[in-house]
Amino acid sequence: MLKLGVAALAPLVFPMLFGAMAPRRPDAPLRPERWWRGLDARAAAPATGVQALRTPPAERIRLPGGTFVMGSLWFDLTRALQMCRKEIWGAECDSVQLQRTFRAEFQAHQVTLSPFEIDRTEVSVGAYARCVSAGACAPAGFPPGDARFDRAELPVTFVRWEDANIYCEWAGGRLPTEAEWEFAARGTNGRRFPWGSFYNAHVCNHGAFGPDETDATDGYVGLAPVDALPDGRTPEGVFNMAGNAAEWVSDLFEDDENGFGYSAMPQTNPKGSKNGTYHVVRGGSYQHGAAWMRATYRTYSFAGRGPHIGFRCAKDPR
């Protein structure tokens, strides 16, 4: 029997997944009285096996590491396109550009991570300003006094990857790897969203895929405070890993000739590509629709600074 690899099958499989004949099984919309649907139970106690490590400060969460599946399966990508097609510009979801965007989440592969700590929230304007005052960080690029961006409780945006990297080093940490970020967002049980298995428009600061990218149905037209929407945090207690500000991670972005972003081979503590030109951005933002809120969504930035990109830091435990 003739055996074909993933790359050889891609031209045959993708028309079925992303074309007009793709199965359409959209999730039923949530009724307002069911806003809590899909939320996973909160972690009641720290994971076992790490008690000997020093307790992290209140602004960070210690994750025990472990093995999980990173990236998406074909079925996951089909579901992403179904969500996208429900947006105002849903007809554009079958474009080559958007197909390639979602295809960068493939292939699903096993990743094993050592324990690490990650910021409970995105780095705020107030926290970043302290680094600027110390002379270690360049000022963020938003207009001073602009209430849309320049408020102490908001996530800092208009920062380049280099700015984020310098801040995390100044704060005694580092940017998380892409694998660490995804592990924090979806856990070992493979959550589709940071809060659980089902999309919930009431618990993340999302936008819309349409002529107006903003959407106030979650309570915020633009950026929200870094500790807003607590019902959307992960069971471990990490806030706003979907929506609000998208987030820089340490990895460079690279995809292969099929548009796939990952190798299928198992990896341990991966650091990402050494050959990419742009850095990966994770998490979606207040300018993105539902399909971009998934824990596996990934992209990269050309501009370097933007109103929708911020970051959080990670740290190796001691």
VOGU-3710 file (C-alpha; in Angstrom, 3 decimals, decimal comma):
1> mlklgvaala> 0,000/0,000/0,000  1,297/3,442/-0,895  2,185/5,470/2,205  2,107/9,275/2,097  3,656/11,625/4,645  1,910/14,675/6,116  3,533/17,031/3,629  2,393/14,912/0,677  -1,162/14,669/2,028  -1,500/18,402/2,716
11> plvfpmlfga> -2,615/19,401/-0,818  -5,311/16,705/-0,645  -6,461/17,325/2,927  -6,561/21,133/3,076  -9,247/21,597/0,386  -11,509/19,326/2,461  -10,700/21,176/5,693  -10,792/24,761/4,530  -12,894/24,735/1,365  -16,594/25,168/0,845
21> maprrpdapl> -17,176/21,490/1,611  -15,623/21,681/5,101  -18,010/20,295/7,748  -19,927/23,063/9,429  -20,751/22,270/13,031  -20,653/25,682/14,715  -20,862/25,819/18,496  -24,222/26,998/19,725  -24,014/30,633/20,892  -24,039/31,148/24,634
31> rperwwrgld> -27,134/32,587/26,242  -26,382/35,465/28,637  -27,587/33,456/31,626  -25,041/30,754/30,733  -22,018/33,044/30,732  -20,067/30,614/32,937  -20,213/27,766/30,411  -16,909/26,033/29,765  -15,008/27,386/32,755  -12,740/24,798/34,305
41> araaapatgv> -12,486/24,409/38,077  -9,850/26,534/39,758  -6,783/24,827/41,113  -7,348/24,444/44,855  -3,699/23,971/45,834  -0,206/24,156/44,354  0,854/21,167/42,299  2,698/18,492/44,223  6,397/17,909/43,708  7,512/21,548/43,863
51> qalrtppaer> 7,045/22,391/47,552  10,814/22,422/48,123  11,173/25,356/45,751  11,011/28,884/47,078  7,477/30,308/47,039  7,114/32,765/44,141  5,978/36,319/44,803  2,272/37,094/44,512  2,619/38,472/40,988  3,826/35,133/39,590
61> irlpggtfvm> 2,387/31,623/39,283  4,594/28,556/39,552  3,783/25,818/37,052  5,201/22,343/37,635  6,034/21,609/34,021  5,176/18,281/32,470  4,292/16,811/29,106  1,517/18,188/26,905  0,467/18,321/23,259  1,438/21,640/21,658
71> gslwfdltra> -0,143/22,850/18,428  -3,297/21,826/16,598  -4,773/18,764/14,932  -6,693/18,877/11,636  -9,965/18,847/13,557  -8,837/21,846/15,639  -8,097/23,833/12,500  -11,500/22,954/11,073  -13,134/24,241/14,260  -11,096/27,444/14,027
81> lqmcrkeiwg> -12,385/28,078/10,503  -15,942/27,414/11,635  -15,577/30,051/14,355  -14,012/32,477/11,901  -16,844/32,066/9,371  -19,339/33,307/11,966  -17,653/36,743/12,030  -18,853/39,717/9,946  -16,040/39,137/7,468  -16,536/35,396/7,646
91> aecdsvqlqr> -16,311/35,006/3,864  -12,654/36,031/4,101  -11,863/33,074/6,350  -11,409/30,821/3,321  -8,760/33,107/1,833  -5,255/31,782/1,313  -3,888/34,320/3,793  -6,125/33,258/6,680  -5,749/29,571/5,893  -1,996/30,057/6,198
101> tfraefqahq> -2,466/31,957/9,458  -4,245/29,041/11,112  -2,061/26,456/9,400  0,942/27,802/11,339  -0,464/26,037/14,423  0,175/22,640/12,818  1,653/20,088/13,606  0,489/18,870/17,011  3,484/17,421/18,832  4,511/16,298/22,300
111> vtlspfeidr> 6,467/18,782/24,432  7,989/18,229/27,859  8,784/21,257/30,013  10,706/21,777/33,235  9,021/23,753/36,067  8,843/27,504/35,518  7,143/30,612/36,842  5,043/33,015/34,794  3,537/36,413/35,553  -0,013/36,228/36,828
121> tevsvgayar> -0,926/39,212/34,625  0,427/41,059/31,635  3,048/43,697/32,506  1,193/46,892/33,307  1,900/50,458/32,237  2,701/51,298/35,856  5,201/48,457/36,240  6,907/49,267/32,946  7,116/52,958/33,906  9,284/52,014/36,890
131> cvsagacapa> 11,801/50,461/34,515  11,722/53,613/32,383  12,266/55,768/35,485  15,249/53,603/36,427  16,795/54,344/33,041  16,774/50,689/31,976  13,815/50,683/29,545  12,885/52,843/26,588  9,536/54,629/26,953  6,528/52,902/25,424
141> gfppgdarfd> 5,482/54,375/22,090  1,953/55,507/22,907  1,226/59,261/23,160  1,770/60,359/26,791  -1,540/60,942/28,521  -3,588/59,007/25,954  -6,214/57,383/28,192  -6,653/54,481/25,797  -3,130/53,253/26,553  -1,429/55,422/29,199
151> raelpvtfvr> -3,102/54,272/32,408  -1,190/52,479/35,132  -3,573/49,519/35,340  -3,578/48,723/31,606  -1,149/46,311/29,942  1,756/48,215/28,443  1,625/48,223/24,643  3,566/49,962/21,862  6,661/48,090/23,009  9,095/46,286/20,716
161> wedaniycew> 10,238/42,747/21,377  13,596/44,208/22,454  11,826/46,481/24,968  9,933/43,531/26,438  13,090/41,441/26,656  14,998/44,230/28,449  12,167/44,764/30,924  11,970/41,081/31,848  15,737/40,965/32,415  15,542/44,133/34,521
171> aggrlpteae> 12,723/42,523/36,551  14,855/39,442/37,191  13,241/37,150/34,641  12,956/36,560/30,923  10,328/36,328/28,217  8,547/32,966/28,251  9,251/30,526/25,460  6,354/29,873/23,130  6,015/26,368/24,569  5,858/27,711/28,135
181> wefaargtng> 3,249/30,259/27,099  1,039/27,613/25,480  1,465/25,246/28,419  0,341/28,025/30,775  -2,665/28,727/28,545  -3,920/25,180/27,995  -2,403/22,937/30,673  -1,730/19,223/30,357  -5,363/18,447/29,528  -5,298/20,401/26,264
191> rrfpwgsfyn> -7,830/23,159/26,972  -8,986/24,860/23,781  -9,192/28,188/25,627  -7,361/29,347/28,740  -10,522/28,967/30,857  -11,756/25,635/29,479  -13,069/23,746/26,473  -15,769/26,073/25,115  -15,630/29,627/23,820  -17,131/32,172/26,191
201> ahvcnhgafg> -17,387/35,737/24,909  -18,076/37,094/28,404  -14,743/36,162/29,991  -12,141/37,544/27,562  -11,473/41,006/26,129  -11,990/40,116/22,466  -12,689/42,088/19,312  -14,298/41,229/15,989  -13,223/40,210/12,511  -14,993/42,964/10,602
211> pdetdatdgy> -14,845/46,628/9,569  -14,887/47,619/13,272  -12,336/45,503/15,141  -13,624/46,519/18,576  -16,393/44,740/20,463  -17,729/46,051/23,773  -19,917/43,034/24,609  -17,217/41,832/27,034  -17,349/45,178/28,869  -14,331/46,828/27,207
221> vglapvdalp> -14,035/48,595/23,867  -10,249/48,822/24,088  -7,667/47,538/26,547  -8,798/46,324/29,964  -6,877/46,390/33,272  -4,408/43,529/33,597  -6,506/41,894/36,334  -9,859/42,334/34,586  -12,175/39,453/33,648  -11,097/37,063/36,427
231> dgrtpegvfn> -13,546/34,393/35,251  -11,406/34,005/32,137  -8,197/33,216/33,974  -6,706/29,747/33,764  -7,502/27,181/36,481  -3,989/27,888/37,799  -4,774/31,606/38,104  -3,107/33,255/35,065  -5,093/36,230/33,731  -5,878/37,348/30,162
241> magnaaewvs> -4,030/34,745/28,125  -6,755/35,202/25,522  -7,496/38,722/24,369  -6,693/42,095/25,950  -3,089/42,535/24,733  -1,448/39,935/22,532  1,946/38,949/23,933  5,523/38,705/22,787  7,333/35,430/23,526  11,019/34,676/23,104
251> dlfeddengf> 10,823/32,447/19,999  11,489/33,398/16,406  8,733/32,608/13,904  9,357/30,213/11,037  7,075/27,920/9,024  7,868/25,275/6,438  6,936/24,955/2,758  3,447/23,776/3,745  2,908/26,646/6,164  3,267/24,338/9,180
261> gysampqtnp> 4,835/26,002/12,209  6,082/22,952/14,078  7,846/19,661/13,548  5,918/16,547/14,551  8,871/15,279/16,596  8,648/15,291/20,423  10,661/18,056/22,081  11,972/18,895/25,539  12,186/22,551/26,644  12,137/23,860/23,037
271> kgskngtyhv> 13,465/27,354/22,344  11,993/27,754/18,869  13,563/28,337/15,478  17,032/29,829/15,077  16,321/31,017/11,535  13,196/33,165/11,713  13,118/36,895/11,047  10,205/37,908/13,280  9,277/37,024/16,831  6,169/35,042/17,700
281> vrggsyqhga> 3,139/36,807/19,210  0,604/34,780/21,196  -2,817/35,210/22,742  -4,900/37,357/20,409  -6,021/40,825/21,519  -8,948/43,172/21,981  -8,854/43,661/18,188  -9,331/39,949/17,353  -12,394/37,750/16,976  -13,302/34,476/18,659
291> awmratyrty> -11,096/32,165/16,578  -8,057/34,167/17,648  -8,821/33,566/21,343  -7,858/29,884/21,160  -4,852/28,814/23,228  -3,047/27,472/20,148  -3,316/30,619/17,998  0,042/32,077/16,987  1,256/34,837/14,710  4,170/37,277/14,424
301> sfagrgphig> 4,641/41,011/14,057  6,126/43,057/11,243  5,805/46,484/12,859  7,549/45,787/16,165  5,327/48,186/18,101  1,567/48,213/18,102  -1,466/49,218/20,184  -2,445/45,584/20,719  0,880/43,879/21,628  2,206/43,660/25,183
311> frcakdpr> 3,936/40,899/27,133  4,407/39,057/30,406  7,582/37,602/31,917  8,668/34,152/33,033  11,358/32,956/35,422  13,220/29,769/36,228  12,319/28,677/39,779  14,932/28,578/42,527
//
